[in-house]
């Protein structure tokens, strides 16, 4: 059993996240972490899970209800949850086990890169340097806007800049402003750097490393199929989503602003909906088609090996390639003159199906458990839409909300906690972690066809 635990990558990764959440919960329960000196266990667990899983859903106001100690604990959990858990897992393994096994290497391979042969420490070194550099640059670019908000207080401005730069790059969505970035909506020097941070954090570390190698080798390095698909799908989702949001909100009287501001608002909303969780416009004031667009973007999410969640861009790319191949009556699934392995196609189908099932089941349970809210809640259509938005946001580790998070029943808060956790790990990874060791079957059952579609 011990051997199986060491060689089960999914269980190893799950344990790391659970440990981080439990430690974070304990720290937030300390009297000096909150302004009132107390916080319920459920709310502490919710906040810690949201931070470690880089989601951004909150039941308490980060700036008002948490002290500087509590805020530093939250931003530390965000940094660890975004990239650090993998790094510290390696250190723990090296210190206490003396070596990294093949099974454990596959954890980092599945989270960071599709390659089968790579320099683990080289990857971590690249990630660390890139992360620190980008977060420092992001903080520097946002500093002027934060300096204005801090009324000239340099230390306060630096604190705000660093906090939001880390939260932005890790796609966490935690903000020290009660209205997220709505108050900074007309401050390009704050909004544009945040958009860049979100994109860089959500594109995936392997893609970043691929681009760095391409620049270093001055064009002689061939960019991988994975990076091509991620960049193309990410571009389609960002600009396609922004186009839809711009069009739908053009009919919204509540969003009457200058053309340039509408373009920035639409682009920001499209980017942040893919797992970041910040917002510059009121979610509740958006039109229904825009809300549906945001829900779709939240479900699709970021890219593998990134700080974001969702079903991932590459998964959707493989599913689309499968649909095109079946439409053309082709047996193999191919893209850019490369055949995608059947195992990868099957994996993508399983991820999409399990993700959809998870959202549907959790959504149904949330609606059922609100029976304590009375007949009015059970028939409230606005609550239905808000709940769907909340569940998809939790699964995609986005953090956007229509304002019902703090009002949820404790049981539903636990359901959202579980959804954030599974969404960060991925439904298949979570199921594999719970799977018991079974010997491989030495036989195969007879085939029999069934009708589908």
N, C-alpha and C positions, 0 to 999 in steps of 0.2 A: 504494500500500500504506500509506503514511504517512497519507494522507487518510482511508483506510478505518479505520485504527487510531484516529484522533482522533474519528471519527464513529460508532464502534462502542461503545455504552454498556456492553455486557456485558464487552467486552475491557478497557475502561478501568477498570471496577470490579474485575475479576479481578486486574489488574495492581496495583491499590492494596492488595488483601489480600495478594498474594504478597510485595510489597515490605515490608509490615508484618511478615509472618511471618519473612522472611529477616533483617531487622534485629533482630527479637526473638531469633531463634536465635543470631545473632552475639553479642548482649549476654549471653545465658545461658551461652554457651561461655566467657566470660571467667572467669578464676580466682576473682575476687572476687564472683562471682554465686552460687557454691555453697559450702557449708560444708566440703566435702572438697577444693575447688579444681579439681575435674574433673567432667565430665558427658559422656556419649556424645552423638555427633551426633544419633542417632535420638531419644534422650530430650529433647535440647534442642529439636529440631524439633517433637516431639510436644507439649511444653509450650507452645512459642510458638504453634503452631497452635491448641491448645486455648484459649489466652488470647485471641488475636486473633479467633478464631471464637466467643468467649464460650461455650465448651462446659463446661469444668470437669472433664473426664476428666484424671486425673493418673497419671503413672508414678513420680513422686517426691513425697514429702511436702513440701508447700509450706513449712510452718513449720520442719521439721527439716532438710531438705536444701538449702534456699536461704537465703542471707544476707539481710540487710535490703536490700542492693542488688538482689539477685535478686528479692525480693518486690516491691520498688518497680517493677522492670522489668515484672513480671507484671501488676501492677495498672494500670500505664500502658498496656500492651497491651490489657488488658480495656477500659479507658476508650476507647481509640482504636478498638478493634474494635466496641464497642457503638455509638458515635455519631460518633467523631472522624474516622474515615477519610474519610467523606463531606465533612466540614467542611474538612479539610486538603487533600483533593483539589481542592476549589474554590479554596483559596488557591494551591495549586501551579499550577492552570490560569491564574489571574489574573496571577500573577507571571511565569510563564514563557511563557505564550501570549498574554497581553494581553486575552483575552476568553473568554467561555464560549460554546461553540457550541450549536446546537440539539440536536445528538446528545448532548452531554454533559449538557445540561439534562434530557434524558429519563432519564438515570441517576438523578438526584436525584428526579425526579418519580416514577419507578417504586419507589424505595426509601422515599420519604417521604409522598407524597400522590397520590390518584387524580385530582386536578384537573389540567387542562391549562394553566391560567393562574394563576400564583402568584408571589409575591414571594420569590425564593430567599433573599436575605439576611434577610428578615423571618422566614422559617421557621427558618433557622439561629439567629437571635437568640432566637426563642421556645424552641427546643430547648436552647440553651446555658443560658439563664436558668432554665428549668424543671428541667433536669438538675441543675445546681449546687444549686438551692434544695431539691429533693427529696433529694439525697444528703446535704446538710448536715443537714436535718431528720431523716433516717433515722439519721445518725450520732449526733445529739443524743439521740434516743429510745433508742438502744441503749447509750449511754454508761454509764448506771447498772449494767447487767448486766456490761458489759465492765470497769468499774471494780472490780467485785467479783472477777471472774476475774483481773484484773491485780494483785490484793492491794493496792489503793490507789495503784498507780503511775499517776498522771494521764497522763503521756506515752504509756505503753504502752496504757492504756485508750482514749485518743484515736486511736492508731494502729490498734488493733483495730476500733474503731467505724467509722472512715473506710474502712478496707480492706473490711470486710464490707458497708458501705452501698453502695460503688461496685460491688462484686461482685454484690450483690443487685439493684440497679437495672438493671445490665447483663445480668442473668440468666446470670451466668458460673458460679456454683457453686464458685468457688475459696474455700477457707477456711483460716485459720491455726490451726484446731483439727484434730487427727488424725481425730476422729470427726464432722467437720462440725459440726452443731448438736445432736447427740445429748446432749452434756453440758449444753446449755441448753434441753433439752426442757421443763422445768418452770419456765422463766423467760419469762412472757408479754411482758415489756418488751423482750425480745430477739427472740422468735419473731414476734409480731404486727407490729412495724415491718418486719421482713424480708419478711413476706407482702405487706404493702402496697407495698413497694419492687418486689417481683417482679411484682406485678399492674400497677403503673404502667409499668414497663419493658417489659412484654410486650404491652400493649394497643395500642401503636403511636402514633407521634408525631402522625400526622394526627388520630386520634381525640381525643388530648389537646388539640390545638389547636382542634378542633371544639367540644369541651366548654368550653374557655376562652372562645371567641367567643360561645358560648351564654350563659355567665354574664355576660360583659361587656355584651352587647347586651340583657340582661334578657328573654330569651325571644323576641325578634324574629328571631333567627338560626335558620334551619331546619337541624336536624341532618341530615347527609347519609345516604344509604342505606348507604354503606360503614360509617359509624360505628354505625348501628343494628344492622347484621348482626354486626359485630365484637363489640359489647357484649352482644348477645343470646347469640351462640354462646359467647363467653367465660364468661358467667354460667352457661350450661347445662353447660359442661365443668367449671367449678370446683365448682359445687354438686352436679351430677350425679355427677362423679367422687368427690367427698367422700362422698356418700351410699353409693355402691357400696363404697368402701374401708371406711367405717364398718361396713357390714353384713357384709362378708367377714371383717374382722378381729374381729368379735364372736365368731367361732367359734375364734379363735386364743388358746390359753392363754398364749402368750408376750406378749400385749398387754393383760393384765389391769390396767387402771388405772381411775381414776374417770371417770364419764361425761363430765364437762366436758373432761378431758384427752384423752379419745378423740375428742371432736368437734374439738378443736384439732389433734390429730395427723392426723386424716383430712383436714381442710381444708388444712393445711400440705402434706401429701403430694400432694393433688390440684393445688394451686397450683404447687408446685416441680416436679412431673412435666412441666409444660408448657414446659420449657426452662431452669429455674433450676438444678437439680442439687444443692441443699442437702437434707439429710435430718435429721429428729429421731428417727427410729426405724430400727432395723437392717433394711436391705433384705433380707438373707438370712433374716430371721426372719418375713417376711410370707408370707401364704398364696398359693397358686398363682393363685386368681381375682384377688387384689389385684395380683400381678405382671402379669397380663394386662391389667388395667385401666390400670396405670401405663404399660405398653408402648403401649397405644392412645393415651393422653394424650400421650406423648412423640412419637409419630408425627404427631399432629395439630398440636402445637406452639402457637406464639404467633400474633401478627397481623402483617400487612404493615407495613413501616416501623417495626418494633420492634427490640429488641435480641435477640429470640428467633429460633428456627429452626422446623423442621417444615414440613408442607405448608401451614400457616396456617389460621386460623379462617375467614377469608372464602372460601378455596378450598372448605372443607368445606360452608360455607353455600350456595355456588353449586351444588355437586354435589347437595346435598339438595334444593334448589329444582328442579334438573333432574329428579331422580327423581320428585318430587311432580308436576311438569308432565307427565311421560311417563305416570304412573299415571292422571292425569286426562285423558289423550289430548289435551293442549294442544301446539300447535306451538311457541309461544314460552315462554321461561322467565321467570316474573315473580315478584316478591315485594314486599309492601307497595304494591301498585298501581303498580309500576314494572317495566318490561321490561328484563331484563338483556341486553346486546348479545351476539350469537352469538359474537363474537370472544372475549369474556370467558369464556363458557361453555366454548368450545373450549380456551382457555388453562388453565382450572381442571382440565379432564379430562386435559390433557397433563401438568400438574404432578403430579396424583395418580398417574397411570400411571407416569411416569418416576421418581417417588419410590419407588413400590412395587418397580419393577424394580431400582433402585439397591440398596435394602435386601436384596432377595432375592439378587442377584448377589454383593454383598459378604459376606453371611452364608455363602453357599456356599463362597466362596474362603477365608474365615477357617477354616471347618471342614476344608477340603481341606489348607490349609497347616499345620494342626496335626498332620499325619501324622508330623512329627518328634517329637511328644510320645509316640508309641508307641501300641500297641493299646489301652491302658487309656483314654487320652484320647479316642481315636476312638469308643469305645463308652460314654463317660461322658455320661449324660443330663443331669446337673447342669451339665456344661460346655456342652452344647447350649443350655440355657436361659440360662446366663450370657452366652454369646456372642451370642445373639439380643438380649438385654437391652442388651449393650454396643454392638452395631451400631445399633440403633434410637436409643439414647441419643446416639451420635455423630452420626447423621443429624439428629436433632432439636436438636442442640447443647445437650443437657440436662446431661450430666455425671454422672448417677446411674450407679452401677456395683455389680455384685455381687462386686467384689473381684478381678477377673482382669486388670485393665488392665496392671499392672506385670509380670504373668506371660506376657503375650502374646509370641509369636515375633516377632522384628524385622520380618519380612515382614508379619505381621498388624498390627503397630503402624503400618506405612506405609499399610496398607489403611484403618485407622481414621483416620489423618491425612487421607487423601484424602476419606473419608466426611464428616469434620467440615468440611472445606473446601467440598465440594460442597453439604453441608447448609446452610452459612451463606449461600452465594451463591444457592442454589436450583438444582436440576438443569437447568432450562431456561436459566437465565442462564449456567450453566457451558457448556452445549452451544452456545449462541449465541456465546459468547466464542471458541470453537474453530472456529466456522463460517467458511469462506472466502467471500470476496465473489463473488457470482454475479449475473449480469444477470437481470432479471426475464424470465420466459418470455412470448413474444408469442402463445402459443397455449394451448389447454386440451384435455386428453385427453377422449375420449368416456367417458361414464358407464356403469357396469355395476354392478348391485346384487349384494350378497352377504348370506347369511343370518348373523345374529348372535343370541346369546342362546339 
